[in-house]
Amino acid sequence: MLVRAKATIDPSAIVSNWKALHSIAGSAEIAAVVKANAYGHGVAEICPRLHGAGCRTFFTATVEEAVSVRNAVGPDVTVYVLNGVMGGDIPRAVANDLIPIINSLPQLKDWLASDLSTGTGAVLHVDTGMNRLGLSAGDINTASVLLDKSPVAMVMSHLACADEVDHPMNEEQRRRFVEIAHAWPEAKRSLSNSAGLGLGDYGFDLVRPGIALYGGGVQLPTSAALQPAMTLEAPVLSVFDVPEGASTGYGATRHFDTPRRLATIGIGYADGLLRSLSNSGFAYIEGERCDIVGRISMDLTTLDVTAISCMVTPGMAAEFIGSHADLEAQAKAAGTLGYELLTGIGPRVERVWHG
């Protein structure tokens, strides 16, 4: 009998996904992007499992996240900070042996002036079209001069449209990346994210999968079949019948032209179930689909269980993400991506890890 919203996480599925990505990455190293608490799956629980499977390179967004990874897996891994490191974080980065990604000339100057540059080469993020972070084409000559006597360990960039296989920007970014990286021929090269693995020859030396590790986000060759790693469930709190002409929820946004049986579920937008799923999302009870009806409120969501063949009773589990409730289908219903659903699951939701 389920009493509160629960996210059940299977670390072995994430390890399996990491291994599966090797089948399409050629000789490239497969890193693990574990920012946002491993996309909501738990850094302290997931990183040691990946480390045990052989993963030795992790990417985070911030110094705080990187320290959590370092504490979880110990000293024998490389931990990168994608957002780079700013002044006050430099001592902490040095103390925890973190490697900042250099995204701008000011960050490069800070890196050169700090102990971070001792014993390791610079890791340069170059902008090839995303226009978000990264050294611009106009910065490259200045960066080369500043790095005249310092090695460059890796050059990386980020694909903007990799989830659209035929988008012309993919090849244009690849061309720009190869052209820029040519300035540092001894450096490793990294361009591909999860979706980039489906584009062909984009892997270079190191691939940075994120959402694919957790079983969502991308369409990849069948040789890299991915497993969902999280099941999000919440309890049925009440079951009741409403007559023809009744409505449900705030704003009375859903009216019924026939009598219906409804179930109120103990999960809402405070738990991370997006309000945009109102009247568009779904859940599964005992393997049968039922629609979300009315507005999702802070703590509660209503399902239409009229067509469910079993007797729905309080304490039964409604699955909102999992083997039945596909992550990307739910995200599409919300008008978003699986990334947002996973990383938005709130602290009220109990986390349970298999194994």
C-alpha positions in Angstrom: 0.0 0.0 0.0 1.6 3.2 -1.2 1.3 6.1 1.3 3.3 8.9 -0.4 4.8 9.9 -3.7 7.9 7.7 -4.4 10.6 7.6 -7.0 12.1 4.2 -7.3 15.6 4.3 -9.0 17.5 1.4 -10.5 21.2 2.2 -10.6 21.8 -1.0 -12.6 19.8 0.4 -15.5 22.0 3.5 -15.6 25.1 1.3 -15.6 23.6 -0.8 -18.4 22.8 2.3 -20.4 26.4 3.6 -19.9 27.7 0.2 -21.2 25.3 0.2 -24.1 26.5 3.6 -25.3 29.9 2.1 -25.9 28.5 -0.1 -28.7 27.9 3.0 -30.9 30.7 5.3 -29.7 33.6 3.5 -31.4 36.9 4.2 -29.6 35.6 7.3 -27.8 35.6 7.3 -24.1 32.1 7.5 -22.5 32.0 10.0 -19.7 29.0 10.5 -17.4 27.1 13.9 -17.1 25.8 13.8 -13.5 24.8 17.5 -13.0 21.6 18.3 -11.2 22.1 15.5 -8.8 22.5 13.0 -11.6 19.4 14.3 -13.3 17.4 13.7 -10.1 18.7 10.2 -9.6 21.1 10.8 -6.8 24.9 11.5 -7.2 25.8 9.7 -4.0 24.1 6.5 -5.2 24.7 6.6 -8.9 28.3 7.7 -9.3 29.8 4.9 -7.2 27.9 2.4 -9.4 29.2 4.0 -12.6 32.7 4.1 -11.1 32.5 0.4 -10.3 31.6 -0.3 -13.9 34.7 1.5 -15.1 33.6 5.1 -15.6 36.4 7.5 -14.8 35.2 10.8 -16.2 32.3 12.9 -14.8 30.9 16.2 -15.8 29.0 18.5 -13.4 27.7 22.1 -13.8 29.0 23.7 -10.6 31.8 23.4 -8.1 29.4 22.3 -5.4 28.1 19.5 -7.6 31.7 18.5 -8.5 32.7 18.3 -4.8 29.7 15.9 -4.3 31.0 13.7 -7.1 34.5 13.7 -5.7 33.2 12.8 -2.2 31.2 9.9 -3.8 33.9 8.3 -5.9 37.2 9.3 -4.5 40.5 10.5 -6.1 40.9 8.3 -9.1 38.5 10.0 -11.5 38.4 13.2 -13.5 35.7 15.7 -12.5 35.0 18.6 -14.8 33.0 21.7 -14.0 31.0 22.8 -17.1 30.2 26.3 -15.9 33.8 27.0 -15.1 35.2 28.4 -11.9 34.9 31.9 -10.7 37.2 33.7 -8.2 35.8 32.6 -4.8 35.4 28.9 -5.9 39.1 28.5 -7.0 40.5 27.4 -3.6 37.7 24.8 -3.3 38.3 23.6 -6.8 42.0 23.3 -6.1 41.4 21.4 -2.8 39.2 18.9 -4.5 41.2 18.4 -7.7 38.5 19.7 -10.0 39.0 20.7 -13.6 37.1 23.8 -14.7 35.9 24.1 -18.3 37.2 27.4 -19.6 34.4 29.3 -21.3 35.7 32.8 -21.7 38.9 34.8 -21.8 38.4 36.1 -18.2 38.0 32.5 -17.0 41.2 31.6 -18.9 43.1 34.4 -17.3 41.9 33.3 -13.8 42.9 29.7 -14.6 46.4 30.8 -15.7 46.9 32.9 -12.6 45.7 30.1 -10.2 47.0 26.8 -8.9 44.4 25.1 -11.1 46.9 25.3 -14.0 49.5 23.4 -12.1 50.0 19.9 -13.5 47.1 19.8 -15.9 46.3 21.3 -19.3 43.5 23.7 -20.0 40.1 22.5 -21.1 38.7 24.9 -23.6 35.0 25.2 -24.5 34.7 26.8 -27.9 31.4 28.1 -29.2 30.5 26.7 -32.6 27.0 28.0 -32.9 25.1 27.5 -29.6 25.8 31.1 -28.5 25.5 30.3 -24.9 28.9 29.6 -23.3 32.3 29.2 -24.9 35.2 31.0 -26.5 34.1 32.8 -29.6 35.9 32.6 -32.9 37.3 36.0 -32.2 38.7 34.8 -28.9 40.7 32.0 -30.3 43.8 34.0 -31.4 44.0 35.7 -28.0 43.6 32.4 -26.2 46.4 30.9 -28.3 48.7 33.7 -27.3 47.8 33.4 -23.6 48.3 29.6 -23.7 51.6 29.9 -25.6 53.5 28.1 -22.8 50.6 26.1 -21.3 49.3 22.8 -22.6 45.7 22.3 -23.8 44.3 19.0 -22.5 41.0 19.1 -24.3 38.9 21.2 -26.7 35.1 20.8 -26.5 32.0 22.3 -27.9 28.3 21.6 -27.6 25.7 20.7 -30.2 22.6 22.8 -30.4 20.4 20.7 -32.7 21.7 17.1 -32.3 18.2 15.8 -31.5 17.2 16.7 -35.1 19.3 14.4 -37.2 18.9 16.2 -40.4 19.4 19.7 -39.1 22.1 21.5 -41.2 23.5 23.1 -38.0 24.9 19.8 -36.9 27.4 19.4 -39.8 28.1 23.2 -39.6 29.1 22.9 -36.0 31.2 19.8 -36.6 33.0 21.7 -39.4 33.7 24.7 -37.2 34.8 22.5 -34.3 37.3 20.6 -36.4 38.7 23.8 -37.8 39.1 25.4 -34.3 40.5 22.3 -32.6 43.2 22.1 -35.3 45.0 24.9 -33.5 45.7 22.4 -30.6 46.4 19.1 -32.4 47.6 17.3 -29.3 44.5 18.0 -27.3 41.6 15.6 -26.9 38.4 16.5 -28.6 34.8 16.3 -27.3 31.7 17.4 -29.2 29.0 14.8 -28.8 26.2 14.8 -26.1 23.6 12.0 -25.8 21.8 13.0 -29.0 25.1 13.4 -30.9 25.7 9.7 -30.6 23.0 9.2 -33.2 24.6 11.5 -35.7 27.5 9.3 -36.8 31.1 10.5 -36.8 30.7 13.0 -34.0 32.3 11.1 -31.1 35.9 12.1 -31.5 37.8 11.2 -28.3 35.2 11.7 -25.5 31.4 11.6 -25.5 29.4 13.4 -22.8 26.1 11.6 -22.4 23.5 12.9 -20.0 19.9 12.1 -20.5 20.7 8.8 -22.3 22.3 7.5 -19.2 19.0 7.7 -17.4 17.0 6.1 -20.2 15.4 9.1 -22.0 15.7 11.9 -24.4 17.1 10.4 -27.6 16.6 7.9 -30.3 19.7 5.8 -30.8 20.4 2.7 -32.8 18.9 -0.5 -31.5 22.3 -1.8 -30.5 22.2 0.8 -27.7 18.7 0.1 -26.3 18.2 2.2 -23.2 16.4 1.3 -20.1 14.3 3.7 -18.0 16.0 4.1 -14.6 13.2 5.8 -12.6 9.7 5.0 -11.7 7.6 7.8 -10.3 4.5 6.7 -8.4 1.9 8.3 -6.1 -0.9 6.8 -4.0 -4.6 6.9 -4.8 -6.2 8.9 -1.9 -9.8 8.6 -2.8 -12.1 7.2 -5.5 -15.6 8.6 -6.2 -18.3 8.9 -8.8 -19.4 12.2 -10.4 -22.6 12.7 -12.4 -23.1 13.9 -15.9 -22.4 17.7 -16.1 -20.0 17.7 -13.2 -16.5 19.3 -13.3 -13.3 18.8 -11.4 -10.5 20.9 -10.1 -9.7 24.6 -9.8 -11.3 26.7 -12.5 -13.7 23.9 -13.4 -11.6 23.3 -16.6 -12.9 19.8 -17.2 -16.6 19.0 -17.5 -18.0 15.5 -18.0 -20.8 14.8 -20.5 -21.3 11.3 -19.0 -21.0 10.0 -15.4 -17.4 9.2 -14.5 -15.4 7.6 -11.8 -12.4 9.7 -10.6 -9.5 9.1 -8.4 -7.5 11.7 -6.5 -3.8 11.1 -6.4 -1.3 12.4 -3.8 1.1 14.2 -6.0 1.1 17.8 -7.4 3.2 20.5 -8.8 5.0 20.9 -5.5 6.3 17.4 -6.0 7.4 18.2 -9.6 4.4 17.0 -11.5 4.2 19.9 -13.9 1.0 21.9 -14.0 1.1 21.9 -17.8 0.1 18.2 -17.6 -3.4 19.4 -16.5 -6.0 17.9 -18.9 -3.2 16.5 -21.0 -1.0 14.1 -19.0 -1.6 10.5 -17.9 -0.8 7.8 -15.4 -1.0 4.0 -15.3 -2.8 2.0 -12.6 -2.2 -1.8 -12.7 -0.8 -1.3 -16.2 -3.8 0.5 -17.6 -3.7 4.1 -18.8 -5.9 6.8 -17.3 -6.0 10.5 -18.1 -5.3 13.4 -15.9 -8.5 15.5 -15.7 -8.8 19.0 -14.4 -5.9 21.2 -13.2 -3.0 19.7 -11.3 -2.9 21.5 -7.9 0.0 21.9 -5.4 -0.5 18.5 -3.7 -3.2 16.6 -5.7 -3.9 15.3 -9.2 -7.2 13.8 -10.5 -7.4 10.8 -12.8 -10.3 9.5 -14.8 -10.4 5.8 -13.9 -13.8 5.0 -15.4 -12.3 2.6 -17.9 -9.9 0.8 -15.6 -10.8 -2.9 -15.4 -9.6 -3.4 -11.8 -11.3 -2.0 -8.7 -9.3 1.1 -7.9 -9.0 1.6 -4.2 -7.0 4.0 -1.9 -3.4 3.0 -1.5 -3.0 1.7 -5.0 -0.1 3.2 -7.0 -0.5 5.5 -10.0 2.6 5.5 -12.2 3.5 8.8 -13.8 7.0 7.9 -15.1 8.2 4.3 -15.6 8.0 1.2 -17.8 4.4 2.0 -18.6 4.3 5.8 -18.4 7.0 6.6 -20.9 9.2 9.6 -19.8 9.3 11.3 -23.2 5.6 10.7 -23.9 4.7 12.3 -20.6 7.1 15.2 -21.4 5.5 15.7 -24.7 2.1 15.9 -23.1 3.6 18.6 -20.8 5.1 20.5 -23.7 8.6 20.0 -22.4 11.4 17.5 -22.3 12.2 14.5 -20.1 15.1 16.5 -18.6 12.7 18.9 -16.9 10.5 16.1 -15.5 13.4 14.2 -14.0 15.3 17.2 -12.6 12.1 18.8 -11.3 11.0 16.0 -8.9 10.8 17.7 -5.5 12.2 16.8 -2.1 8.8 15.6 -0.8 9.1 12.6 -3.1 10.6 9.7 -1.4 13.7 8.2 -3.2 14.3 4.5 -3.1 17.3 2.9 -4.8 17.4 -0.7 -5.8 20.4 -2.6 -4.4 
